[in-house]
C-alpha cells in the first residue's frame, strides 16, 4: 500500500461529479480557527449535536466508537473508556494515554498525558471532534491525536431543558439546563446532571455521578468577551474483575459474570473534582487575542491491583495565550496562529495502602510462601507508600495557513514543549506479582527527568472541484513516558512518531465522504508488556510501523432518510522489538500489535419524518485480533453489535427509547494473553434500554 500509488487512486475517485456543497461540519480543533472539515489537510471527524441527542450519548466512547481508526470501548459500562487512535493509546494500563483531550480549548489531559473522563458531562456537549495522528498544535505530549469537546456556550441562545431517563438494571438519568440573560451584555447558564446504574449482571460494577456546571459570560462595549465556567463532579465507580478463559466461556452462555477467580475483586475509583476556567477574546484590527487560564483540584480513592491509592491534594494550573493574525500572502487571505502555554500538575502527600482484608493460600511451588488469592473488601490496611510529584510543561506553538493559488492551500505548523518530572517518595511496601504477596519496598526514591518535545506538520490541500478536495500531509511528534511508567522504568526514552497521509474529501448535496491512507512510523515506542497475572511492564519497543486505510461516508436519500458507513483497515506491526520472557529477550520482529483488529466497520440508518417520528439504527463490527505480542492466539472479535433508537418529537416534547446491543451479543471488549499463557477477558455490556423524556421551555 504505497503512498504514491494511493494518491493516484484517490485522484481517480475524486473525478466523480457531485452536486452543490451542503454536507460539511465545522472544526475548531485542527487550526484553532473555525474551518470546514473539507478544507483541513488531515483526517478529522465531527460528531454533531443531533447524533449526540439521538444516540442519547452519556459517555465519550459512545460518541466516537464508530469513527474509523478509533477503537473505543468501556470495560465498566461507565465513563472509564479505553480509547485508541491509530494504535496510539494501546499501552495504557488504565485511562487514556497518548491522546490530547480538550474542552472548549482547555486541556483536560495532564502534562504526562493522562486524562480523567469522570468530570465530563456529555449532556452539555454540543459536538465532538477527533483529529487523528501527530503534529497538531493543540497536542501536547500526545502523538495519537486530539479529541475536542465543544460545549454549549453561554452566549449561544438556547431553550432551557429538563431531561429524565429511566432504564433496566437500575439506570437513572436526570439533566437540567437553564440559561438566562441577566442584562443586555451579561448571560448565565447552569447544568445539573445525576446518573446511576447498577450493572447487576456482574459483580462490583455500580456507578453513580453528580455533576453541576455554572457558566457566566459578559460582552464588553468594544465587543470583546469573557466567559467563565465553574464545575463540580462527584463520581463513584466500582471496577469489575477480569475473567479467565473458562469464566469467559460461562459468560458467553449466560450473559452474567459472578464469582470470578480474579484476585482483586474490589477495585474502584471514587473521585471529587472542582474546575474553573476563564477565556477572553478581543479583536484589535487584524489580530484576535484569545488568552485563557484554568485550574482544577481533585481527589480520589482508587483501589487497584495490589494497592489502594488515596490522594486528596492534587492541583492543576494552566494558561494558554493565543493570538490569530489575519493577513494577505500571495494576494490571497492567510492566517497566522501562535501562542505560548504553561501547565503544572502538583500532587502532595499521595498515599498507597495495602489491602486490609484478603485471603492467603499456601503456594504449591518453590519457595512455598503464601500468596493472596482474593480480597474481601477495599478497606485500607497498613501504609505502603507516600509520594510527592510536580510535573510541569511549558512551550510555544505557531501555524501559518496560506494559498499561493485559489486552488492550493498550505498549512505549516510547529510547537516545542519542555516537560519536567520531579517525583519523590518512600516505598515502604510493594506488591510483588511474582510472589502474589506484599514484599519490602525500595525505601526512599527520587526521579528527576526532563524531555524536550517537538512536533510539526506540513500539509497541502488541492481543490479538485467545488465539492472535492485532495490533501497530503507529513507530521511528526514526540511522546514522553508517563509518571507511572517512569516509576516502573526510569530509563524510558521519548518516542518519535512520523505520519505520512493522503486523502480526499467530498461534500455534495446528498453525499459526504472522507477517504484517507496513512503510514505511521514510531521509533522507541513505549510498549506495555504483560507478565503473569496481568502485571504491566513498560519498555521502548524499538520501532513499529502502522499502515491503514479509513473511509467514512454519509448519503442522504432525501430529507427524511440517510445512510452511513465507515471502515478501517489497520496493518500495525513491530519492526524491531525484543520482549522479556522469563528473564530472556525474545524477538517479536514482524509480529502484529495486539488488540487492534485489521478490519473494523460500522453502518447506520436514520429516519426523521415531518410528523415528528424518528429512528436510528447503528451496528458495529470488530474483526479478529492477536491477544499477545507473540501472536500465539487470536480473539475472534464480534459482528453486528446493534443499537436502536425510536423516538417522537412534538413541539417542546421529545420522547425516545434507546436500546443498546439489541441483539444481545455476549462478547469481550478486551481479550489479552500474557507471556506465560494466561488469558484474561473483559466483558462488554449485554442488552440494555433507556426511555428518555425531555421538555424544552
BAPA-277430 format. One line per field, with one value per residue (C-alpha): z, y, x; residue in one letter; residue number from 1. Coordinates in steps of 0.1 Angstrom, whole numbers, plus 5000, padded with zeros to 4 digits. Example, Ala and Ser with C-alpha at 12.3 -4.5 7.8 and 13.67 -1.06 7.14 Angstrom:
# residues 2
pz <- 5078, 5071
py <- 4955, 4989
px <- 5123, 5137
resn <- A, S
resi <- 1, 2
END
This chain:
# residues 697
pz <- 5000, 4988, 4993, 4957, 4942, 4967, 4957, 4921, 4932, 4953, 4925, 4902, 4928, 4931, 4894, 4901, 4895, 4925, 4933, 4953, 4987, 5018, 5039, 5059, 5095, 5111, 5131, 5157, 5166, 5137, 5131, 5163, 5138, 5127, 5094, 5073, 5077, 5039, 5040, 5065, 5053, 5078, 5088, 5112, 5122, 5139, 5158, 5158, 5183, 5167, 5167, 5204, 5212, 5191, 5205, 5240, 5244, 5281, 5277, 5254, 5240, 5228, 5208, 5188, 5187, 5151, 5137, 5115, 5130, 5166, 5190, 5218, 5244, 5281, 5304, 5332, 5313, 5327, 5320, 5320, 5284, 5266, 5237, 5209, 5178, 5150, 5177, 5199, 5235, 5232, 5260, 5286, 5318, 5326, 5315, 5283, 5272, 5241, 5231, 5239, 5252, 5253, 5262, 5246, 5240, 5276, 5280, 5302, 5297, 5323, 5313, 5315, 5290, 5315, 5311, 5336, 5319, 5351, 5352, 5316, 5313, 5278, 5282, 5280, 5248, 5215, 5193, 5195, 5171, 5166, 5149, 5141, 5141, 5154, 5146, 5159, 5175, 5202, 5210, 5239, 5246, 5225, 5193, 5188, 5180, 5197, 5210, 5213, 5232, 5222, 5249, 5247, 5251, 5275, 5246, 5225, 5226, 5236, 5252, 5288, 5291, 5316, 5307, 5326, 5317, 5333, 5322, 5331, 5356, 5378, 5351, 5360, 5344, 5353, 5335, 5338, 5318, 5322, 5306, 5313, 5301, 5332, 5310, 5275, 5279, 5307, 5305, 5328, 5324, 5347, 5341, 5366, 5359, 5380, 5368, 5383, 5370, 5389, 5363, 5383, 5356, 5371, 5405, 5417, 5389, 5404, 5392, 5401, 5395, 5403, 5382, 5383, 5360, 5360, 5331, 5331, 5301, 5295, 5263, 5267, 5249, 5224, 5216, 5234, 5255, 5287, 5296, 5328, 5338, 5372, 5376, 5403, 5399, 5424, 5408, 5424, 5402, 5411, 5386, 5378, 5376, 5346, 5336, 5328, 5297, 5315, 5331, 5298, 5282, 5310, 5304, 5267, 5278, 5305, 5299, 5336, 5355, 5391, 5415, 5393, 5404, 5399, 5429, 5431, 5435, 5449, 5425, 5424, 5416, 5437, 5428, 5435, 5410, 5410, 5380, 5368, 5335, 5320, 5284, 5270, 5233, 5219, 5183, 5175, 5138, 5121, 5154, 5177, 5212, 5230, 5264, 5288, 5323, 5341, 5374, 5388, 5421, 5425, 5450, 5446, 5464, 5439, 5448, 5420, 5416, 5448, 5461, 5473, 5461, 5481, 5471, 5483, 5474, 5436, 5418, 5381, 5370, 5334, 5308, 5271, 5255, 5218, 5190, 5155, 5128, 5096, 5067, 5030, 5013, 4976, 4970, 4990, 5026, 5051, 5088, 5114, 5148, 5176, 5213, 5244, 5270, 5305, 5329, 5362, 5379, 5416, 5439, 5476, 5501, 5479, 5497, 5489, 5513, 5515, 5514, 5549, 5542, 5520, 5519, 5516, 5505, 5506, 5473, 5456, 5442, 5454, 5477, 5490, 5505, 5510, 5482, 5481, 5465, 5468, 5485, 5508, 5508, 5498, 5533, 5538, 5556, 5565, 5548, 5518, 5501, 5502, 5472, 5462, 5425, 5403, 5366, 5346, 5309, 5290, 5253, 5222, 5190, 5157, 5124, 5091, 5066, 5031, 4995, 4967, 4942, 4945, 4944, 4965, 5003, 5025, 5063, 5082, 5119, 5148, 5185, 5211, 5247, 5278, 5301, 5336, 5362, 5398, 5418, 5453, 5478, 5503, 5492, 5525, 5509, 5474, 5458, 5440, 5410, 5410, 5447, 5446, 5480, 5497, 5499, 5513, 5492, 5479, 5505, 5496, 5459, 5437, 5399, 5382, 5344, 5316, 5280, 5251, 5229, 5192, 5168, 5133, 5103, 5066, 5048, 5013, 5001, 4964, 4953, 4925, 4921, 4941, 4960, 4963, 4978, 4979, 5005, 5015, 5048, 5067, 5105, 5134, 5172, 5204, 5232, 5267, 5292, 5320, 5357, 5364, 5335, 5348, 5383, 5366, 5344, 5350, 5319, 5294, 5265, 5245, 5213, 5179, 5156, 5119, 5099, 5061, 5048, 5017, 5014, 4996, 5009, 4991, 5004, 4980, 4982, 4991, 4996, 5021, 5023, 5036, 5024, 5040, 5036, 5060, 5072, 5107, 5118, 5155, 5169, 5206, 5210, 5247, 5248, 5276, 5283, 5304, 5326, 5346, 5365, 5344, 5357, 5333, 5324, 5300, 5276, 5245, 5217, 5191, 5161, 5149, 5115, 5112, 5079, 5074, 5052, 5066, 5049, 5062, 5041, 5045, 5018, 5022, 5002, 5008, 5037, 5058, 5053, 5054, 5053, 5065, 5067, 5080, 5075, 5088, 5077, 5102, 5095, 5126, 5130, 5152, 5131, 5159, 5194, 5219, 5247, 5281, 5288, 5320, 5321, 5284, 5254, 5226, 5192, 5181, 5149, 5122, 5146, 5147, 5176, 5198, 5203, 5171, 5145, 5109, 5099, 5117, 5102, 5111, 5094, 5103, 5090, 5102, 5097, 5106, 5094, 5092, 5117, 5144, 5144, 5142, 5144, 5142, 5138, 5143, 5140, 5145, 5139, 5150, 5132, 5149, 5166, 5183, 5221, 5227, 5213, 5204, 5181, 5195, 5198, 5183, 5197, 5170, 5177, 5172, 5144, 5141, 5177, 5171, 5188, 5181, 5188, 5183, 5191, 5187, 5189, 5192, 5198, 5230, 5239, 5230, 5240, 5228, 5236, 5232, 5232, 5232, 5219, 5209, 5195, 5230, 5218, 5246, 5237, 5252, 5248, 5255, 5253, 5264, 5269, 5290, 5282, 5304, 5285, 5310, 5292, 5305, 5292, 5300, 5292, 5272, 5284, 5273, 5261, 5279, 5273, 5285, 5280, 5280, 5281, 5276, 5276, 5263, 5279
py <- 5000, 5026, 5062, 5073, 5047, 5056, 5092, 5083, 5062, 5090, 5114, 5090, 5086, 5123, 5128, 5117, 5146, 5158, 5185, 5217, 5216, 5214, 5185, 5196, 5201, 5229, 5221, 5244, 5219, 5214, 5251, 5268, 5287, 5276, 5257, 5234, 5198, 5196, 5223, 5207, 5187, 5160, 5133, 5148, 5137, 5156, 5141, 5167, 5176, 5157, 5125, 5130, 5136, 5107, 5082, 5095, 5096, 5098, 5087, 5098, 5064, 5062, 5094, 5083, 5044, 5044, 5067, 5047, 5044, 5049, 5020, 5030, 5006, 5007, 4978, 4992, 5004, 5039, 5069, 5048, 5042, 5027, 5050, 5043, 5063, 5046, 5024, 5053, 5047, 5010, 5010, 5025, 5003, 5023, 5055, 5072, 5080, 5095, 5113, 5150, 5157, 5193, 5210, 5244, 5248, 5240, 5208, 5181, 5160, 5162, 5171, 5134, 5126, 5111, 5121, 5117, 5114, 5112, 5150, 5154, 5159, 5148, 5163, 5197, 5189, 5204, 5184, 5161, 5165, 5138, 5148, 5118, 5114, 5135, 5171, 5191, 5224, 5215, 5182, 5185, 5152, 5133, 5115, 5099, 5130, 5153, 5149, 5183, 5186, 5217, 5226, 5249, 5285, 5308, 5333, 5308, 5315, 5282, 5269, 5256, 5218, 5192, 5156, 5124, 5089, 5055, 5021, 4985, 4974, 5005, 5031, 5066, 5099, 5134, 5165, 5202, 5230, 5267, 5299, 5334, 5369, 5390, 5421, 5432, 5421, 5395, 5359, 5329, 5292, 5262, 5225, 5198, 5160, 5130, 5094, 5059, 5024, 4991, 4968, 4938, 4913, 4913, 4918, 4951, 4974, 5000, 5036, 5070, 5106, 5141, 5170, 5207, 5234, 5272, 5295, 5333, 5355, 5392, 5413, 5445, 5477, 5470, 5436, 5417, 5388, 5370, 5336, 5316, 5281, 5266, 5228, 5202, 5164, 5136, 5102, 5067, 5038, 5002, 4985, 4949, 4920, 4904, 4868, 4838, 4816, 4793, 4821, 4839, 4808, 4808, 4845, 4838, 4812, 4832, 4869, 4872, 4875, 4864, 4848, 4851, 4838, 4872, 4883, 4919, 4918, 4953, 4978, 5012, 5049, 5074, 5110, 5146, 5173, 5210, 5230, 5266, 5282, 5317, 5327, 5362, 5372, 5406, 5418, 5446, 5453, 5421, 5404, 5384, 5378, 5346, 5342, 5316, 5304, 5272, 5254, 5222, 5204, 5167, 5138, 5101, 5068, 5042, 5006, 4987, 4955, 4950, 4986, 5011, 5046, 5076, 5112, 5143, 5171, 5174, 5207, 5216, 5251, 5262, 5290, 5293, 5327, 5326, 5351, 5349, 5373, 5377, 5390, 5386, 5364, 5358, 5380, 5357, 5356, 5340, 5334, 5330, 5313, 5315, 5312, 5301, 5276, 5266, 5239, 5224, 5193, 5192, 5163, 5164, 5136, 5110, 5076, 5040, 5013, 4975, 4959, 4951, 4922, 4893, 4855, 4838, 4803, 4782, 4780, 4747, 4756, 4770, 4789, 4778, 4812, 4821, 4841, 4864, 4845, 4871, 4904, 4905, 4943, 4975, 4986, 5003, 4983, 4994, 5024, 5012, 5043, 5081, 5103, 5140, 5149, 5180, 5178, 5210, 5217, 5249, 5256, 5276, 5269, 5286, 5278, 5296, 5288, 5304, 5299, 5306, 5300, 5299, 5261, 5253, 5258, 5250, 5249, 5248, 5243, 5236, 5235, 5229, 5220, 5213, 5186, 5181, 5154, 5158, 5128, 5118, 5093, 5065, 5030, 5010, 4980, 4968, 4942, 4915, 4900, 4870, 4862, 4874, 4890, 4921, 4925, 4951, 4983, 5001, 5029, 5064, 5073, 5103, 5107, 5139, 5137, 5162, 5159, 5183, 5176, 5187, 5184, 5198, 5194, 5203, 5199, 5207, 5208, 5210, 5219, 5194, 5208, 5228, 5197, 5177, 5184, 5162, 5166, 5153, 5158, 5149, 5153, 5143, 5145, 5131, 5111, 5111, 5084, 5090, 5093, 5057, 5044, 5062, 5047, 5012, 5021, 5054, 5049, 5052, 5075, 5095, 5081, 5097, 5094, 5103, 5102, 5103, 5107, 5113, 5117, 5130, 5147, 5153, 5174, 5174, 5180, 5144, 5128, 5133, 5111, 5110, 5086, 5086, 5064, 5067, 5052, 5060, 5050, 5052, 5049, 5039, 5034, 5027, 4993, 4976, 4941, 4918, 4892, 4865, 4878, 4909, 4929, 4957, 4965, 4993, 4994, 5012, 4988, 4998, 5005, 5000, 5006, 5013, 5014, 5020, 5030, 5048, 5055, 5073, 5082, 5095, 5096, 5114, 5096, 5126, 5150, 5121, 5092, 5089, 5061, 5060, 5036, 5036, 5012, 5010, 4987, 4986, 4968, 4975, 4956, 4956, 4963, 4957, 4946, 4922, 4912, 4900, 4864, 4847, 4868, 4862, 4885, 4871, 4888, 4899, 4915, 4913, 4905, 4924, 4947, 4931, 4942, 4961, 4944, 4945, 4952, 4974, 4987, 5002, 5011, 5034, 5045, 5074, 5084, 5118, 5122, 5156, 5143, 5140, 5103, 5094, 5064, 5054, 5021, 5017, 4985, 4979, 4950, 4943, 4917, 4893, 4905, 4890, 4888, 4890, 4904, 4868, 4864, 4830, 4834, 4854, 4867, 4864, 4898, 4905, 4912, 4935, 4947, 4969, 4999, 5011, 5044, 5050, 5085, 5111, 5149, 5172, 5209, 5212, 5175, 5146, 5110, 5083, 5047, 5038, 5001, 4992, 4958, 4949, 4916, 4908, 4897, 4884, 4894, 4907, 4944, 4933, 4900, 4896, 4870, 4874, 4859, 4829, 4820, 4833, 4847, 4875, 4889, 4920, 4917, 4942, 4951, 4929, 4944, 4974, 5000, 5035, 5055, 5093, 5122, 5158, 5191, 5225, 5257
px <- 5000, 5025, 5016, 5025, 5001, 4974, 4974, 4967, 4938, 4924, 4925, 4907, 4879, 4877, 4868, 4832, 4809, 4790, 4764, 4763, 4780, 4758, 4771, 4801, 4809, 4829, 4860, 4876, 4904, 4928, 4936, 4922, 4900, 4866, 4872, 4851, 4865, 4868, 4894, 4917, 4947, 4943, 4918, 4893, 4858, 4830, 4801, 4773, 4746, 4718, 4738, 4746, 4710, 4696, 4720, 4715, 4752, 4763, 4799, 4827, 4833, 4797, 4802, 4833, 4832, 4821, 4848, 4872, 4906, 4893, 4890, 4867, 4853, 4844, 4852, 4830, 4799, 4806, 4828, 4860, 4869, 4898, 4905, 4930, 4935, 4955, 4972, 4982, 4969, 4973, 5000, 4976, 4973, 4942, 4926, 4937, 4973, 4989, 4957, 4951, 4916, 4903, 4871, 4864, 4902, 4911, 4932, 4917, 4948, 4976, 5012, 5022, 4993, 4968, 4931, 4903, 4869, 4848, 4842, 4829, 4792, 4783, 4748, 4764, 4784, 4774, 4798, 4829, 4859, 4885, 4918, 4939, 4976, 5006, 5016, 4986, 4995, 4969, 4986, 5010, 5029, 5003, 5012, 4978, 4957, 4932, 4897, 4879, 4846, 4827, 4801, 4771, 4784, 4767, 4764, 4745, 4708, 4692, 4660, 4660, 4656, 4648, 4656, 4646, 4657, 4650, 4660, 4667, 4694, 4688, 4696, 4685, 4694, 4683, 4696, 4685, 4699, 4688, 4701, 4692, 4702, 4709, 4710, 4719, 4756, 4755, 4745, 4745, 4737, 4736, 4736, 4729, 4732, 4727, 4733, 4731, 4735, 4737, 4752, 4739, 4747, 4782, 4798, 4813, 4802, 4778, 4783, 4768, 4778, 4765, 4777, 4770, 4783, 4777, 4788, 4789, 4796, 4800, 4802, 4822, 4814, 4842, 4826, 4853, 4840, 4849, 4834, 4840, 4830, 4828, 4821, 4820, 4818, 4814, 4818, 4817, 4827, 4833, 4856, 4847, 4871, 4886, 4877, 4899, 4892, 4867, 4848, 4845, 4830, 4805, 4797, 4791, 4765, 4747, 4755, 4763, 4797, 4797, 4822, 4853, 4887, 4904, 4924, 4913, 4875, 4871, 4887, 4871, 4876, 4857, 4866, 4857, 4868, 4864, 4874, 4873, 4884, 4882, 4887, 4889, 4886, 4894, 4898, 4922, 4925, 4936, 4946, 4924, 4937, 4925, 4941, 4927, 4935, 4923, 4926, 4913, 4916, 4908, 4909, 4903, 4901, 4914, 4919, 4936, 4957, 4977, 4975, 4949, 4956, 4944, 4952, 4934, 4957, 4961, 4960, 4965, 4973, 4975, 4973, 4972, 4979, 4968, 4965, 4953, 4965, 4945, 4967, 4974, 5000, 5004, 4974, 4951, 4939, 4961, 4960, 4988, 4980, 5006, 5008, 5026, 5013, 5023, 5009, 5017, 5003, 5011, 5004, 5012, 5013, 4997, 4994, 4992, 4980, 4979, 4945, 4933, 4911, 4923, 4927, 4961, 4968, 5000, 5019, 5024, 5058, 5091, 5096, 5062, 5054, 5017, 5000, 4970, 4941, 4914, 4904, 4874, 4869, 4887, 4893, 4927, 4954, 4990, 5006, 5027, 5040, 5039, 5048, 5050, 5052, 5053, 5050, 5055, 5051, 5057, 5060, 5052, 5033, 5026, 5009, 5006, 4979, 4981, 4971, 4996, 4968, 4930, 4930, 4960, 4964, 4993, 4995, 5028, 5028, 5052, 5054, 5081, 5075, 5096, 5083, 5098, 5091, 5101, 5089, 5100, 5086, 5091, 5081, 5076, 5059, 5054, 5032, 5051, 5033, 5057, 5051, 5015, 5020, 5035, 5073, 5096, 5097, 5128, 5126, 5133, 5134, 5136, 5130, 5141, 5136, 5132, 5122, 5121, 5092, 5089, 5060, 5055, 5032, 5033, 5000, 4988, 4952, 4941, 4906, 4898, 4862, 4837, 4828, 4860, 4894, 4925, 4953, 4987, 5005, 5036, 5036, 5059, 5057, 5073, 5057, 5073, 5066, 5041, 5047, 5036, 5057, 5088, 5081, 5083, 5113, 5131, 5153, 5125, 5132, 5107, 5092, 5091, 5061, 5062, 5030, 5025, 4990, 4970, 4933, 4902, 4871, 4838, 4809, 4779, 4742, 4734, 4768, 4796, 4827, 4863, 4890, 4925, 4955, 4984, 5017, 5029, 5064, 5072, 5108, 5113, 5076, 5067, 5050, 5031, 5043, 5021, 5036, 5018, 4987, 4984, 5014, 5023, 5059, 5069, 5098, 5109, 5099, 5124, 5103, 5067, 5051, 5014, 4997, 4960, 4931, 4900, 4867, 4836, 4805, 4770, 4743, 4710, 4683, 4661, 4652, 4638, 4662, 4700, 4725, 4761, 4791, 4826, 4855, 4891, 4919, 4948, 4981, 5002, 5035, 5066, 5097, 5121, 5110, 5126, 5101, 5113, 5100, 5111, 5143, 5152, 5147, 5126, 5123, 5088, 5101, 5074, 5046, 5013, 5004, 4978, 4942, 4940, 4917, 4927, 4891, 4867, 4834, 4800, 4767, 4739, 4705, 4684, 4648, 4633, 4597, 4578, 4552, 4579, 4587, 4624, 4646, 4682, 4699, 4737, 4757, 4794, 4819, 4854, 4875, 4898, 4930, 4960, 4959, 4996, 5028, 5039, 5009, 5001, 4964, 4936, 4903, 4876, 4861, 4824, 4799, 4769, 4765, 4735, 4719, 4684, 4666, 4629, 4615, 4589, 4591, 4562, 4567, 4587, 4584, 4607, 4604, 4627, 4637, 4674, 4683, 4720, 4732, 4697, 4708, 4722, 4757, 4779, 4815, 4847, 4856, 4892, 4910, 4946, 4972, 5004, 5039, 5031, 5000, 4974, 4943, 4921, 4889, 4868, 4831, 4811, 4777, 4747, 4714, 4702, 4675, 4666, 4634, 4640, 4617, 4628, 4610, 4623, 4609
resn <- X, X, X, X, X, X, X, X, X, X, X, X, X, X, X, X, X, X, X, X, X, X, X, X, X, X, X, X, X, X, X, X, X, X, X, X, X, X, X, X, X, X, X, X, X, X, X, X, X, X, X, X, X, X, X, X, X, X, X, X, X, X, X, X, X, X, X, X, X, X, X, X, X, X, X, X, X, X, X, X, X, X, X, X, X, X, X, X, X, X, X, X, X, X, X, X, X, X, X, X, X, X, X, X, X, X, X, X, X, X, X, X, X, X, X, X, X, X, X, X, X, X, X, X, X, X, X, X, X, X, X, X, X, X, X, X, X, X, X, X, X, X, X, X, X, X, X, X, X, X, X, X, X, X, X, X, X, X, X, X, X, X, X, X, X, X, X, X, X, X, X, X, X, X, X, X, X, X, X, X, X, X, X, X, X, X, X, X, X, X, X, X, X, X, X, X, X, X, X, X, X, X, X, X, X, X, X, X, X, X, X, X, X, X, X, X, X, X, X, X, X, X, X, X, X, X, X, X, X, X, X, X, X, X, X, X, X, X, X, X, X, X, X, X, X, X, X, X, X, X, X, X, X, X, X, X, X, X, X, X, X, X, X, X, X, X, X, X, X, X, X, X, X, X, X, X, X, X, X, X, X, X, X, X, X, X, X, X, X, X, X, X, X, X, X, X, X, X, X, X, X, X, X, X, X, X, X, X, X, X, X, X, X, X, X, X, X, X, X, X, X, X, X, X, X, X, X, X, X, X, X, X, X, X, X, X, X, X, X, X, X, X, X, X, X, X, X, X, X, X, X, X, X, X, X, X, X, X, X, X, X, X, X, X, X, X, X, X, X, X, X, X, X, X, X, X, X, X, X, X, X, X, X, X, X, X, X, X, X, X, X, X, X, X, X, X, X, X, X, X, X, X, X, X, X, X, X, X, X, X, X, X, X, X, X, X, X, X, X, X, X, X, X, X, X, X, X, X, X, X, X, X, X, X, X, X, X, X, X, X, X, X, X, X, X, X, X, X, X, X, X, X, X, X, X, X, X, X, X, X, X, X, X, X, X, X, X, X, X, X, X, X, X, X, X, X, X, X, X, X, X, X, X, X, X, X, X, X, X, X, X, X, X, X, X, X, X, X, X, X, X, X, X, X, X, X, X, X, X, X, X, X, X, X, X, X, X, X, X, X, X, X, X, X, X, X, X, X, X, X, X, X, X, X, X, X, X, X, X, X, X, X, X, X, X, X, X, X, X, X, X, X, X, X, X, X, X, X, X, X, X, X, X, X, X, X, X, X, X, X, X, X, X, X, X, X, X, X, X, X, X, X, X, X, X, X, X, X, X, X, X, X, X, X, X, X, X, X, X, X, X, X, X, X, X, X, X, X, X, X, X, X, X, X, X, X, X, X, X, X, X, X, X, X, X, X, X, X, X, X, X, X, X, X, X, X, X, X, X, X, X, X, X, X, X, X, X, X, X, X, X, X, X, X, X, X, X, X, X, X, X, X, X, X, X, X, X, X, X, X, X, X, X, X, X, X, X, X, X, X, X, X, X, X, X, X, X, X, X, X, X, X, X, X, X, X, X
resi <- 1, 2, 3, 4, 5, 6, 7, 8, 9, 10, 11, 12, 13, 14, 15, 16, 17, 18, 19, 20, 21, 22, 23, 24, 25, 26, 27, 28, 29, 30, 31, 32, 33, 34, 35, 36, 37, 38, 39, 40, 41, 42, 43, 44, 45, 46, 47, 48, 49, 50, 51, 52, 53, 54, 55, 56, 57, 58, 59, 60, 61, 62, 63, 64, 65, 66, 67, 68, 69, 70, 71, 72, 73, 74, 75, 76, 77, 78, 79, 80, 81, 82, 83, 84, 85, 86, 87, 88, 89, 90, 91, 92, 93, 94, 95, 96, 97, 98, 99, 100, 101, 102, 103, 104, 105, 106, 107, 108, 109, 110, 111, 112, 113, 114, 115, 116, 117, 118, 119, 120, 121, 122, 123, 124, 125, 126, 127, 128, 129, 130, 131, 132, 133, 134, 135, 136, 137, 138, 139, 140, 141, 142, 143, 144, 145, 146, 147, 148, 149, 150, 151, 152, 153, 154, 155, 156, 157, 158, 159, 160, 161, 162, 163, 164, 165, 166, 167, 168, 169, 170, 171, 172, 173, 174, 175, 176, 177, 178, 179, 180, 181, 182, 183, 184, 185, 186, 187, 188, 189, 190, 191, 192, 193, 194, 195, 196, 197, 198, 199, 200, 201, 202, 203, 204, 205, 206, 207, 208, 209, 210, 211, 212, 213, 214, 215, 216, 217, 218, 219, 220, 221, 222, 223, 224, 225, 226, 227, 228, 229, 230, 231, 232, 233, 234, 235, 236, 237, 238, 239, 240, 241, 242, 243, 244, 245, 246, 247, 248, 249, 250, 251, 252, 253, 254, 255, 256, 257, 258, 259, 260, 261, 262, 263, 264, 265, 266, 267, 268, 269, 270, 271, 272, 273, 274, 275, 276, 277, 278, 279, 280, 281, 282, 283, 284, 285, 286, 287, 288, 289, 290, 291, 292, 293, 294, 295, 296, 297, 298, 299, 300, 301, 302, 303, 304, 305, 306, 307, 308, 309, 310, 311, 312, 313, 314, 315, 316, 317, 318, 319, 320, 321, 322, 323, 324, 325, 326, 327, 328, 329, 330, 331, 332, 333, 334, 335, 336, 337, 338, 339, 340, 341, 342, 343, 344, 345, 346, 347, 348, 349, 350, 351, 352, 353, 354, 355, 356, 357, 358, 359, 360, 361, 362, 363, 364, 365, 366, 367, 368, 369, 370, 371, 372, 373, 374, 375, 376, 377, 378, 379, 380, 381, 382, 383, 384, 385, 386, 387, 388, 389, 390, 391, 392, 393, 394, 395, 396, 397, 398, 399, 400, 401, 402, 403, 404, 405, 406, 407, 408, 409, 410, 411, 412, 413, 414, 415, 416, 417, 418, 419, 420, 421, 422, 423, 424, 425, 426, 427, 428, 429, 430, 431, 432, 433, 434, 435, 436, 437, 438, 439, 440, 441, 442, 443, 444, 445, 446, 447, 448, 449, 450, 451, 452, 453, 454, 455, 456, 457, 458, 459, 460, 461, 462, 463, 464, 465, 466, 467, 468, 469, 470, 471, 472, 473, 474, 475, 476, 477, 478, 479, 480, 481, 482, 483, 484, 485, 486, 487, 488, 489, 490, 491, 492, 493, 494, 495, 496, 497, 498, 499, 500, 501, 502, 503, 504, 505, 506, 507, 508, 509, 510, 511, 512, 513, 514, 515, 516, 517, 518, 519, 520, 521, 522, 523, 524, 525, 526, 527, 528, 529, 530, 531, 532, 533, 534, 535, 536, 537, 538, 539, 540, 541, 542, 543, 544, 545, 546, 547, 548, 549, 550, 551, 552, 553, 554, 555, 556, 557, 558, 559, 560, 561, 562, 563, 564, 565, 566, 567, 568, 569, 570, 571, 572, 573, 574, 575, 576, 577, 578, 579, 580, 581, 582, 583, 584, 585, 586, 587, 588, 589, 590, 591, 592, 593, 594, 595, 596, 597, 598, 599, 600, 601, 602, 603, 604, 605, 606, 607, 608, 609, 610, 611, 612, 613, 614, 615, 616, 617, 618, 619, 620, 621, 622, 623, 624, 625, 626, 627, 628, 629, 630, 631, 632, 633, 634, 635, 636, 637, 638, 639, 640, 641, 642, 643, 644, 645, 646, 647, 648, 649, 650, 651, 652, 653, 654, 655, 656, 657, 658, 659, 660, 661, 662, 663, 664, 665, 666, 667, 668, 669, 670, 671, 672, 673, 674, 675, 676, 677, 678, 679, 680, 681, 682, 683, 684, 685, 686, 687, 688, 689, 690, 691, 692, 693, 694, 695, 696, 697
END
